[in-house]
Amino acid sequence: MEPTLAPRGHLGRAAMTMAVAHLRLAGLVRHYAGSPSAAVDGISLDLPRGALLALLGPSGCGKTTTLRMIAGLEVPDSGTIQVAGRDVTTLPPHQRQMGVVFQSYALFPHMSASGNVAFGLEMRGISRAERARRAQAALEMVGLGALGARKPRQLSGGQQQRVALARALAIEPDLLLLDEPLSALDAKLREGVRDEIRALQQRLGTTTVFVTHDQTEALAMADLVAVMNTGRIEQLAAPEEIFERPATRFVATFVGRAARLRGQLESGGVLRCGGAALRSTTALPPGPAEAFLRPHRVRLLRPGQAPPPGYDNTLDAQLLRRVYTGEIVVLEADTAAGPLTAEMHADGEEGWHGLAPGDALRLAFRPADLAVFRAS
């Protein structure tokens, strides 16, 4: 499955569409005894060298099982795994040259930070002097060069996470695998370490697979996002594509927030919802349909204001609730098409000041902002 959109970060469109896959998964399947369905059900994807792929999905969707198969900790029932053109499907973990950072960090409490980082090098037969050099270099890489003598209990959660990352990088891996490594950190620290990991990954150019259930992490860090559900990939694309143009109903509901409008799709892409006729760009044939609309795509108009060019859908509305969160103002409104939510920057000039529940509004959005699917 070849990604077709330009990724984020240091990779460009040409690199994504022309580069030979550094990681290739082909038809991976994994069953567990006692389960009626596959944990991973035929996953295939190509990941270019230097890209960061986020496996995103709810608990039980198969993302961690996929990562464990790549690492060699699980054996697929069928399918193949290739890294740099080399088939590693049946190789044990220590022969795969992959660095893994687990959710629990898995640091040895009796070893110093340097000892933990050097452990993987020792298992690979690296000499003592070279182990010491590479361990120190890896710790400096993650900003812990002066803390090599400390034990894990003497380090903060964020520092322990960076030791685990340094251990994975010290072996100079062909592939870096991250299994929800930020989940044990508090929200503020999590954001900072997230940015550090992404900056380091871009600087080193290490091909990386990152498992997370956190949408913000996936969208902020990844070049490509694979949204998974019931063991399958629902959509594989750049973050912007995933968020703005969801390919399936599941992606539209799982990633971000969206108003759901149900109605009858007519010829020409017109969706009739309640007493409103909404224009869309869908090519679906007429029939029952539902559309999803992101709140940040809805514009608030002042009384009598004409909509901006291209905003061909306008709806009169009544404000139900106004929520001020500091940077963002959220307006929840009732319309002839159904409930809609609009989001806008608090310092903008959209005219939200002074609005109260019960006030009349006018909302506008573009036909392309509607993601339309056949009704389930």
VOSEBA-796708 format. One record per residue (C-alpha): residue number from 1; residue in one letter; x, y, z. Coordinates in pm, whole numbers. Example, Ala and Ser with C-alpha at 12.3 -4.5 7.8 and 13.67 -1.06 7.14 Angstrom:
// VOSEBA-796708
REC   n res     xx     yy     zz
REC   1   A   1230   -450    780
REC   2   S   1367   -106    714
***
This chain:
// VOSEBA-796708
REC   n res     xx     yy     zz
REC   1   M      0      0      0
REC   2   E    184    311   -121
REC   3   P    121    643     53
REC   4   T     30    908   -200
REC   5   L     40   1233     -4
REC   6   A    331   1447    104
REC   7   P    424   1373    465
REC   8   R    509   1610    744
REC   9   G    858   1691    863
REC  10   H   1178   1639    669
REC  11   L   1045   1406    400
REC  12   G    907   1558     81
REC  13   R    651   1440   -172
REC  14   A    914   1289   -400
REC  15   A   1073   1096   -113
REC  16   M    739    947    -14
REC  17   T    626    844   -359
REC  18   M    959    729   -505
REC  19   A   1159    586   -214
REC  20   V   1193    210   -185
REC  21   A   1015     84    125
REC  22   H   1247     46    423
REC  23   L    978   -147    612
REC  24   R    732   -363    421
REC  25   L    447   -555    582
REC  26   A    262   -792    350
REC  27   G    -58   -967    457
REC  28   L     22   -998    828
REC  29   V   -229  -1214   1017
REC  30   R   -223  -1309   1384
REC  31   H   -482  -1512   1577
REC  32   Y   -495  -1580   1950
REC  33   A   -643  -1898   2093
REC  34   G   -998  -1853   2215
REC  35   S  -1064  -1539   2010
REC  36   P  -1324  -1568   1730
REC  37   S  -1154  -1303   1517
REC  38   A   -799  -1222   1418
REC  39   A   -605   -973   1632
REC  40   V   -434   -861   1310
REC  41   D   -620   -934    991
REC  42   G   -415   -895    673
REC  43   I   -215   -576    731
REC  44   S      1   -454    444
REC  45   L    197   -129    418
REC  46   D    520     23    290
REC  47   L    715    272    500
REC  48   P    996    478    339
REC  49   R   1335    512    503
REC  50   G   1348    789    761
REC  51   A    970    818    803
REC  52   L    778    795   1128
REC  53   L    462    586   1113
REC  54   A    201    610   1389
REC  55   L    -24    309   1444
REC  56   L   -334    473   1589
REC  57   G   -648    308   1716
REC  58   P   -858    205   2017
REC  59   S   -758    -65   2263
REC  60   G   -773   -410   2108
REC  61   C   -745   -289   1747
REC  62   G   -420   -482   1684
REC  63   K   -165   -201   1685
REC  64   T     58   -343   1962
REC  65   T     34   -694   1816
REC  66   T    152   -551   1485
REC  67   L    447   -381   1655
REC  68   R    538   -699   1842
REC  69   M    539   -896   1517
REC  70   I    773   -640   1361
REC  71   A   1000   -671   1666
REC  72   G    998  -1051   1654
REC  73   L    817  -1086   1988
REC  74   E    515  -1238   1812
REC  75   V    519  -1478   1516
REC  76   P    261  -1404   1244
REC  77   D     32  -1686   1137
REC  78   S     84  -1569    780
REC  79   G    236  -1278    593
REC  80   T    589  -1137    570
REC  81   I    799   -861    725
REC  82   Q   1086   -706    530
REC  83   V   1337   -445    647
REC  84   A   1560   -289    382
REC  85   G   1468   -572    146
REC  86   R   1563   -842    399
REC  87   D   1297  -1090    508
REC  88   V   1299  -1093    889
REC  89   T    966  -1271    940
REC  90   T   1115  -1575   1116
REC  91   L   1426  -1418   1268
REC  92   P   1451  -1394   1649
REC  93   P   1447  -1041   1797
REC  94   H   1822  -1019   1859
REC  95   Q   1893  -1076   1488
REC  96   R   1663   -800   1364
REC  97   Q   1871   -495   1464
REC  98   M   1568   -312   1601
REC  99   G   1550    -77   1896
REC 100   V   1237   -112   2108
REC 101   V   1104    128   2373
REC 102   F    828    -30   2580
REC 103   Q    542    138   2761
REC 104   S    698     45   3099
REC 105   Y   1054    144   2987
REC 106   A   1176   -197   3119
REC 107   L   1491    -54   3282
REC 108   F   1701   -274   3508
REC 109   P   1672   -114   3855
REC 110   H   2014   -242   3973
REC 111   M   2198    -92   3674
REC 112   S   2300    267   3620
REC 113   A   2162    463   3327
REC 114   S   2485    390   3137
REC 115   G   2460     22   3222
REC 116   N   2104      6   3095
REC 117   V   2200    176   2771
REC 118   A   2502    -50   2723
REC 119   F   2311   -372   2792
REC 120   G   2192   -427   2436
REC 121   L   2544   -363   2307
REC 122   E   2685   -622   2546
REC 123   M   2432   -879   2422
REC 124   R   2560   -811   2070
REC 125   G   2922   -879   2167
REC 126   I   3044   -520   2147
REC 127   S   3371   -459   2330
REC 128   R   3369   -290   2672
REC 129   A   3540     26   2548
REC 130   E   3306     59   2250
REC 131   R   3004     -7   2474
REC 132   A   3108    273   2705
REC 133   R   3165    513   2415
REC 134   R   2833    440   2245
REC 135   A   2636    443   2570
REC 136   Q   2773    785   2658
REC 137   A   2706    914   2307
REC 138   A   2346    788   2323
REC 139   L   2287    948   2663
REC 140   E   2424   1278   2537
REC 141   M   2197   1247   2236
REC 142   V   1892   1250   2466
REC 143   G   2031   1519   2697
REC 144   L   2138   1292   2984
REC 145   G   2511   1283   2933
REC 146   A   2581   1393   3292
REC 147   L   2345   1141   3454
REC 148   G   2496    813   3337
REC 149   A   2588    699   3689
REC 150   R   2236    733   3831
REC 151   K   2005    440   3892
REC 152   P   1650    449   3750
REC 153   R   1502    528   4092
REC 154   Q   1712    845   4097
REC 155   L   1564    967   3768
REC 156   S   1232   1132   3691
REC 157   G    977    963   3469
REC 158   G   1080   1172   3172
REC 159   Q   1448   1093   3231
REC 160   Q   1375    721   3256
REC 161   Q   1189    740   2927
REC 162   R   1491    905   2766
REC 163   V   1723    636   2905
REC 164   A   1502    374   2742
REC 165   L   1517    570   2417
REC 166   A   1895    600   2441
REC 167   R   1922    223   2495
REC 168   A   1719    163   2179
REC 169   L   1927    409   1976
REC 170   A   2267    291   2104
REC 171   I   2254    -24   1890
REC 172   E   2213    199   1581
REC 173   P   1891     22   1484
REC 174   D   1760    -36   1136
REC 175   L   1418     34   1283
REC 176   L   1302    209   1601
REC 177   L    983     74   1759
REC 178   L    796    274   2025
REC 179   D    509    109   2214
REC 180   E    312    392   2381
REC 181   P    630    517   2551
REC 182   L    468    838   2679
REC 183   S    161    693   2849
REC 184   A    318    692   3197
REC 185   L    403   1063   3186
REC 186   D    185   1353   3300
REC 187   A     27   1569   3030
REC 188   K    276   1858   3037
REC 189   L    586   1637   3045
REC 190   R    432   1414   2780
REC 191   E    407   1701   2534
REC 192   G    767   1805   2590
REC 193   V    911   1455   2556
REC 194   R    694   1397   2248
REC 195   D    851   1695   2078
REC 196   E   1200   1583   2183
REC 197   I   1149   1236   2035
REC 198   R   1021   1377   1708
REC 199   A   1309   1624   1677
REC 200   L   1564   1352   1752
REC 201   Q   1404   1109   1507
REC 202   Q   1411   1370   1231
REC 203   R   1773   1461   1305
REC 204   L   1889   1098   1299
REC 205   G   1663    995   1010
REC 206   T   1573    670   1189
REC 207   T   1278    484   1039
REC 208   T   1029    460   1326
REC 209   V    700    289   1409
REC 210   F    510    446   1698
REC 211   V    206    286   1865
REC 212   T    -41    518   2034
REC 213   H   -410    559   2113
REC 214   D   -359    935   2152
REC 215   Q   -472   1125   1842
REC 216   T   -274   1437   1926
REC 217   E     49   1238   1950
REC 218   A    -15   1065   1620
REC 219   L   -105   1382   1432
REC 220   A    178   1588   1584
REC 221   M    460   1335   1541
REC 222   A    396   1122   1236
REC 223   D    477   1146    868
REC 224   L    214    879    812
REC 225   V    -75    760   1028
REC 226   A   -234    416   1001
REC 227   V   -574    425   1169
REC 228   M   -653     70   1283
REC 229   N   -982    -94   1375
REC 230   T  -1057   -462   1447
REC 231   G   -718   -577   1321
REC 232   R   -724   -384    993
REC 233   I   -602    -53    859
REC 234   E   -896    176    787
REC 235   Q   -682    453    637
REC 236   L   -310    510    579
REC 237   A   -219    867    496
REC 238   A    -50   1187    610
REC 239   P   -193   1343    929
REC 240   E   -368   1623    742
REC 241   E   -538   1376    512
REC 242   I   -651   1159    801
REC 243   F   -805   1452    984
REC 244   E   -948   1658    700
REC 245   R  -1049   1383    456
REC 246   P  -1135   1066    647
REC 247   A  -1174    768    417
REC 248   T  -1423    575    631
REC 249   R  -1697    640    882
REC 250   F  -1478    493   1158
REC 251   V  -1191    735   1087
REC 252   A  -1433   1029   1080
REC 253   T  -1568    941   1425
REC 254   F  -1247    818   1591
REC 255   V  -1008   1096   1487
REC 256   G  -1109   1437   1614
REC 257   R  -1465   1558   1664
REC 258   A  -1734   1607   1404
REC 259   A  -2104   1675   1379
REC 260   R  -2296   1386   1222
REC 261   L  -2577   1479    984
REC 262   R  -2812   1209    855
REC 263   G  -3028   1243    546
REC 264   Q  -3101   1147    189
REC 265   L  -2839   1198    -80
REC 266   E  -2984   1327   -406
REC 267   S  -2834   1366   -751
REC 268   G  -2558   1621   -782
REC 269   G  -2427   1550   -434
REC 270   V  -2709   1733   -254
REC 271   L  -2772   1595     94
REC 272   R  -3118   1669    226
REC 273   C  -3110   1673    605
REC 274   G  -3436   1767    774
REC 275   G  -3540   2098    623
REC 276   A  -3199   2178    474
REC 277   A  -3044   2094    140
REC 278   L  -2663   2081    173
REC 279   R  -2420   2074   -116
REC 280   S  -2131   1828   -108
REC 281   T  -1856   1709   -342
REC 282   T  -1929   1339   -296
REC 283   A  -1954   1108   -597
REC 284   L  -2177    857   -414
REC 285   P  -2504    762   -588
REC 286   P  -2838    880   -440
REC 287   G  -2960    704   -128
REC 288   P  -2952    721    253
REC 289   A  -2631    888    369
REC 290   E  -2463   1058    660
REC 291   A  -2212   1340    659
REC 292   F  -1946   1448    907
REC 293   L  -1842   1811    954
REC 294   R  -1542   1928   1158
REC 295   P  -1624   2218   1395
REC 296   H  -1327   2429   1285
REC 297   R  -1463   2429    929
REC 298   V  -1786   2607   1030
REC 299   R  -1786   2986    997
REC 300   L  -1997   3218   1210
REC 301   L  -2155   3500   1012
REC 302   R  -2275   3831   1146
REC 303   P  -2641   3922   1085
REC 304   G  -2684   4010    720
REC 305   Q  -2325   3914    634
REC 306   A  -2276   3735    303
REC 307   P  -2078   3410    325
REC 308   P  -1719   3408    197
REC 309   P  -1664   3281   -159
REC 310   G  -1705   2903   -177
REC 311   Y  -1911   2877    141
REC 312   D  -2220   2757    -43
REC 313   N  -2388   2598    259
REC 314   T  -2552   2845    499
REC 315   L  -2784   2760    785
REC 316   D  -2986   2971   1023
REC 317   A  -2929   2848   1375
REC 318   Q  -3010   2903   1741
REC 319   L  -2730   2903   1994
REC 320   L  -2762   2630   2255
REC 321   R  -2434   2677   2443
REC 322   R  -2119   2886   2429
REC 323   V  -1798   2747   2578
REC 324   Y  -1492   2970   2623
REC 325   T  -1170   2773   2677
REC 326   G   -915   3053   2653
REC 327   E   -775   3014   2302
REC 328   I  -1086   2855   2151
REC 329   V  -1454   2942   2162
REC 330   V  -1702   2660   2099
REC 331   L  -2056   2733   1981
REC 332   E  -2315   2457   1995
REC 333   A  -2621   2535   1785
REC 334   D  -2943   2385   1657
REC 335   T  -3011   2403   1281
REC 336   A  -3263   2270   1033
REC 337   A  -3005   2006    937
REC 338   G  -2942   1898   1296
REC 339   P  -2706   1998   1580
REC 340   L  -2383   2168   1466
REC 341   T  -2075   2282   1651
REC 342   A  -1849   2568   1543
REC 343   E  -1501   2638   1680
REC 344   M  -1306   2958   1638
REC 345   H  -1004   3136   1784
REC 346   A  -1103   3357   2074
REC 347   D   -899   3650   1939
REC 348   G  -1061   3633   1596
REC 349   E  -1323   3868   1460
REC 350   E  -1604   3618   1411
REC 351   G  -1849   3813   1628
REC 352   W  -1893   3559   1909
REC 353   H  -1862   3823   2182
REC 354   G  -2189   3880   2362
REC 355   L  -2365   3573   2225
REC 356   A  -2591   3390   2469
REC 357   P  -2807   3077   2455
REC 358   G  -3119   3141   2249
REC 359   D  -2956   3396   2017
REC 360   A  -3004   3359   1642
REC 361   L  -2694   3272   1438
REC 362   R  -2599   3208   1082
REC 363   L  -2342   2937   1006
REC 364   A  -2162   2862    680
REC 365   F  -1933   2591    543
REC 366   R  -1805   2467    208
REC 367   P  -1932   2162     17
REC 368   A  -1585   2004     38
REC 369   D  -1599   2025    418
REC 370   L  -1865   1753    430
REC 371   A  -1732   1395    448
REC 372   V  -2022   1191    312
REC 373   F  -2068    814    350
REC 374   R  -2340    567    272
REC 375   A  -2563    532    578
REC 376   S  -2499    219    786
***
